[in-house]
Amino acid sequence: MKQTQHKKMWIWSAVVLGVMIFGVFATTISLANTVHRITENAISKTPDAILANTKVGNDGLVQLPVMYYDQRMDECVNLYDMSAKDALEKRQFEWSECGYNSGRIEQGLASYELNDQYLPTAVAGRLLPNRGIDMTRWLDGVDGKSTGYAGMLELRFDGNQTVFLFDERNFYPLDDVDFSDGDIVNKDGHNHLFTMNFAVPFTVLASGAEEFIIEADDDTFVYVDNKLAVDMGGVHDATVGRIAIHENGEVYTGVDGESLAYSGINVPVGEGAIIRVFHADRDSRGSELSLKLVGMSLNMISTELAGADEGVQIAYDPSDLTYVPPLGESAVFRPDTTRGLIVLTLLEGVSIVIMSIVMMYAARYLLRRKN
């Protein structure tokens, strides 16, 4: 009898020991994985470190969150027979179908500084037929005139030159939406009239090699440190705007092939900064968009860390003092915080303990039934 009880005790002890070993092993793996993720998030933001953190290889893709606004075509009116105020209300989107097109860059349409919502405001234009712009519907949904959609651009990384590139010579990101179906400018199957805005958060290096280059047709305004750095307003053909950041943080800019000149804008070396882009395609003659980011230390994260589909995405860091909620923020992926990962670890540990207890009682119950 005693021998039988002794045998049962050994069996029960072996079961308990096995369950405990399993629990310790699983907890160790979980903790190791979480510590690794915390380390990835805390890694210093140099280009190599960020690329290692987010596992971006040569020719890899990086997603850039964008907010689009589909625009309805405005009615054709004679802009020369009305006041500037009436012209602004009547003609925002589509020019060639109505026989108007200046074809020139018109600077001075957007404010030099962003407003308290980190959006540009319109300034009256000086050239006909534009006569200025009204940005109310450009960056928000207006009943019957505009509606918003969140989307993504995919930048391809060239590891040999440390360049992120997007290049689309037929750029129609809203072809699949139906808000402006029926507009005569969409007769070729493309949705021609839209606006978009996006932002590129990055860490300023002292390399002197950082460049942001954009080529687009129609209004394009690029802000650095919330100040207008590239002004390519108006309805025009594809034009190149270029930003270069010197070793001391001075921002140099140029448009349409002109020599770079100091913009009067400075960004803090070694700290975070944000480039914000506001673009409108206001004419049906075509749509192009090209982005080239050279030597920039982008704020990026692997979407795997939040249980999303595998990929790499440019992301804002809410713990960064330079973080500013952008328009369309819901489309922007937020990286996990260390606190969140620690909570996740505790939850994982608690679940493993509970599972171990359940398994022990189940094993004990089976032993009792057998004997």
ZIVENJO-V792136 format. One record per residue. N is the residue number from 0. RES is the residue in one small letter. NEAR is the number of other ideal C-beta (glycine too) atoms within 10 Angstrom. Layout:
n->N res->RES near->NEAR
n->N res->RES near->NEAR
//
This chain:
n->0 res->m near->5
n->1 res->k near->6
n->2 res->q near->7
n->3 res->t near->9
n->4 res->q near->10
n->5 res->h near->10
n->6 res->k near->11
n->7 res->k near->14
n->8 res->m near->10
n->9 res->w near->10
n->10 res->i near->14
n->11 res->w near->15
n->12 res->s near->10
n->13 res->a near->11
n->14 res->v near->17
n->15 res->v near->15
n->16 res->l near->10
n->17 res->g near->13
n->18 res->v near->18
n->19 res->m near->12
n->20 res->i near->11
n->21 res->f near->14
n->22 res->g near->19
n->23 res->v near->12
n->24 res->f near->11
n->25 res->a near->16
n->26 res->t near->17
n->27 res->t near->10
n->28 res->i near->12
n->29 res->s near->17
n->30 res->l near->13
n->31 res->a near->10
n->32 res->n near->14
n->33 res->t near->19
n->34 res->v near->13
n->35 res->h near->11
n->36 res->r near->18
n->37 res->i near->18
n->38 res->t near->11
n->39 res->e near->19
n->40 res->n near->19
n->41 res->a near->9
n->42 res->i near->14
n->43 res->s near->10
n->44 res->k near->18
n->45 res->t near->12
n->46 res->p near->18
n->47 res->d near->11
n->48 res->a near->13
n->49 res->i near->21
n->50 res->l near->21
n->51 res->a near->12
n->52 res->n near->20
n->53 res->t near->25
n->54 res->k near->13
n->55 res->v near->21
n->56 res->g near->10
n->57 res->n near->11
n->58 res->d near->10
n->59 res->g near->18
n->60 res->l near->16
n->61 res->v near->22
n->62 res->q near->18
n->63 res->l near->23
n->64 res->p near->21
n->65 res->v near->20
n->66 res->m near->22
n->67 res->y near->23
n->68 res->y near->25
n->69 res->d near->22
n->70 res->q near->27
n->71 res->r near->20
n->72 res->m near->21
n->73 res->d near->18
n->74 res->e near->9
n->75 res->c near->14
n->76 res->v near->15
n->77 res->n near->13
n->78 res->l near->20
n->79 res->y near->10
n->80 res->d near->8
n->81 res->m near->15
n->82 res->s near->10
n->83 res->a near->14
n->84 res->k near->12
n->85 res->d near->13
n->86 res->a near->22
n->87 res->l near->20
n->88 res->e near->13
n->89 res->k near->15
n->90 res->r near->24
n->91 res->q near->25
n->92 res->f near->26
n->93 res->e near->23
n->94 res->w near->23
n->95 res->s near->14
n->96 res->e near->17
n->97 res->c near->16
n->98 res->g near->9
n->99 res->y near->19
n->100 res->n near->16
n->101 res->s near->15
n->102 res->g near->12
n->103 res->r near->14
n->104 res->i near->21
n->105 res->e near->21
n->106 res->q near->18
n->107 res->g near->16
n->108 res->l near->24
n->109 res->a near->25
n->110 res->s near->17
n->111 res->y near->15
n->112 res->e near->13
n->113 res->l near->20
n->114 res->n near->10
n->115 res->d near->5
n->116 res->q near->13
n->117 res->y near->17
n->118 res->l near->19
n->119 res->p near->24
n->120 res->t near->15
n->121 res->a near->16
n->122 res->v near->16
n->123 res->a near->13
n->124 res->g near->22
n->125 res->r near->12
n->126 res->l near->16
n->127 res->l near->13
n->128 res->p near->17
n->129 res->n near->27
n->130 res->r near->22
n->131 res->g near->18
n->132 res->i near->23
n->133 res->d near->14
n->134 res->m near->21
n->135 res->t near->14
n->136 res->r near->19
n->137 res->w near->26
n->138 res->l near->21
n->139 res->d near->16
n->140 res->g near->13
n->141 res->v near->13
n->142 res->d near->7
n->143 res->g near->8
n->144 res->k near->18
n->145 res->s near->24
n->146 res->t near->19
n->147 res->g near->17
n->148 res->y near->19
n->149 res->a near->13
n->150 res->g near->18
n->151 res->m near->18
n->152 res->l near->18
n->153 res->e near->12
n->154 res->l near->24
n->155 res->r near->14
n->156 res->f near->23
n->157 res->d near->14
n->158 res->g near->13
n->159 res->n near->8
n->160 res->q near->10
n->161 res->t near->18
n->162 res->v near->17
n->163 res->f near->24
n->164 res->l near->15
n->165 res->f near->18
n->166 res->d near->13
n->167 res->e near->14
n->168 res->r near->11
n->169 res->n near->10
n->170 res->f near->21
n->171 res->y near->18
n->172 res->p near->20
n->173 res->l near->22
n->174 res->d near->11
n->175 res->d near->8
n->176 res->v near->15
n->177 res->d near->9
n->178 res->f near->20
n->179 res->s near->21
n->180 res->d near->9
n->181 res->g near->9
n->182 res->d near->20
n->183 res->i near->9
n->184 res->v near->19
n->185 res->n near->17
n->186 res->k near->10
n->187 res->d near->8
n->188 res->g near->7
n->189 res->h near->16
n->190 res->n near->24
n->191 res->h near->26
n->192 res->l near->27
n->193 res->f near->25
n->194 res->t near->25
n->195 res->m near->25
n->196 res->n near->22
n->197 res->f near->24
n->198 res->a near->24
n->199 res->v near->21
n->200 res->p near->22
n->201 res->f near->25
n->202 res->t near->23
n->203 res->v near->21
n->204 res->l near->19
n->205 res->a near->13
n->206 res->s near->15
n->207 res->g near->12
n->208 res->a near->14
n->209 res->e near->26
n->210 res->e near->16
n->211 res->f near->25
n->212 res->i near->18
n->213 res->i near->22
n->214 res->e near->18
n->215 res->a near->25
n->216 res->d near->22
n->217 res->d near->26
n->218 res->d near->25
n->219 res->t near->28
n->220 res->f near->24
n->221 res->v near->23
n->222 res->y near->25
n->223 res->v near->22
n->224 res->d near->20
n->225 res->n near->16
n->226 res->k near->15
n->227 res->l near->22
n->228 res->a near->23
n->229 res->v near->24
n->230 res->d near->21
n->231 res->m near->26
n->232 res->g near->24
n->233 res->g near->24
n->234 res->v near->25
n->235 res->h near->21
n->236 res->d near->14
n->237 res->a near->17
n->238 res->t near->20
n->239 res->v near->18
n->240 res->g near->22
n->241 res->r near->21
n->242 res->i near->22
n->243 res->a near->19
n->244 res->i near->28
n->245 res->h near->18
n->246 res->e near->12
n->247 res->n near->10
n->248 res->g near->19
n->249 res->e near->16
n->250 res->v near->24
n->251 res->y near->17
n->252 res->t near->22
n->253 res->g near->17
n->254 res->v near->18
n->255 res->d near->11
n->256 res->g near->8
n->257 res->e near->10
n->258 res->s near->6
n->259 res->l near->15
n->260 res->a near->9
n->261 res->y near->11
n->262 res->s near->19
n->263 res->g near->11
n->264 res->i near->20
n->265 res->n near->18
n->266 res->v near->21
n->267 res->p near->12
n->268 res->v near->17
n->269 res->g near->10
n->270 res->e near->12
n->271 res->g near->19
n->272 res->a near->22
n->273 res->i near->21
n->274 res->i near->23
n->275 res->r near->24
n->276 res->v near->22
n->277 res->f near->23
n->278 res->h near->24
n->279 res->a near->27
n->280 res->d near->28
n->281 res->r near->25
n->282 res->d near->23
n->283 res->s near->22
n->284 res->r near->16
n->285 res->g near->16
n->286 res->s near->23
n->287 res->e near->17
n->288 res->l near->23
n->289 res->s near->16
n->290 res->l near->20
n->291 res->k near->18
n->292 res->l near->25
n->293 res->v near->16
n->294 res->g near->17
n->295 res->m near->23
n->296 res->s near->21
n->297 res->l near->23
n->298 res->n near->23
n->299 res->m near->26
n->300 res->i near->23
n->301 res->s near->21
n->302 res->t near->18
n->303 res->e near->14
n->304 res->l near->17
n->305 res->a near->14
n->306 res->g near->7
n->307 res->a near->11
n->308 res->d near->6
n->309 res->e near->8
n->310 res->g near->19
n->311 res->v near->25
n->312 res->q near->21
n->313 res->i near->25
n->314 res->a near->22
n->315 res->y near->23
n->316 res->d near->18
n->317 res->p near->10
n->318 res->s near->11
n->319 res->d near->15
n->320 res->l near->8
n->321 res->t near->18
n->322 res->y near->15
n->323 res->v near->16
n->324 res->p near->11
n->325 res->p near->20
n->326 res->l near->19
n->327 res->g near->21
n->328 res->e near->14
n->329 res->s near->8
n->330 res->a near->17
n->331 res->v near->20
n->332 res->f near->20
n->333 res->r near->14
n->334 res->p near->20
n->335 res->d near->17
n->336 res->t near->14
n->337 res->t near->14
n->338 res->r near->10
n->339 res->g near->15
n->340 res->l near->19
n->341 res->i near->13
n->342 res->v near->11
n->343 res->l near->15
n->344 res->t near->18
n->345 res->l near->11
n->346 res->l near->11
n->347 res->e near->17
n->348 res->g near->16
n->349 res->v near->10
n->350 res->s near->13
n->351 res->i near->18
n->352 res->v near->12
n->353 res->i near->11
n->354 res->m near->14
n->355 res->s near->19
n->356 res->i near->12
n->357 res->v near->11
n->358 res->m near->16
n->359 res->m near->17
n->360 res->y near->10
n->361 res->a near->12
n->362 res->a near->17
n->363 res->r near->13
n->364 res->y near->10
n->365 res->l near->11
n->366 res->l near->13
n->367 res->r near->10
n->368 res->r near->7
n->369 res->k near->8
n->370 res->n near->10
//
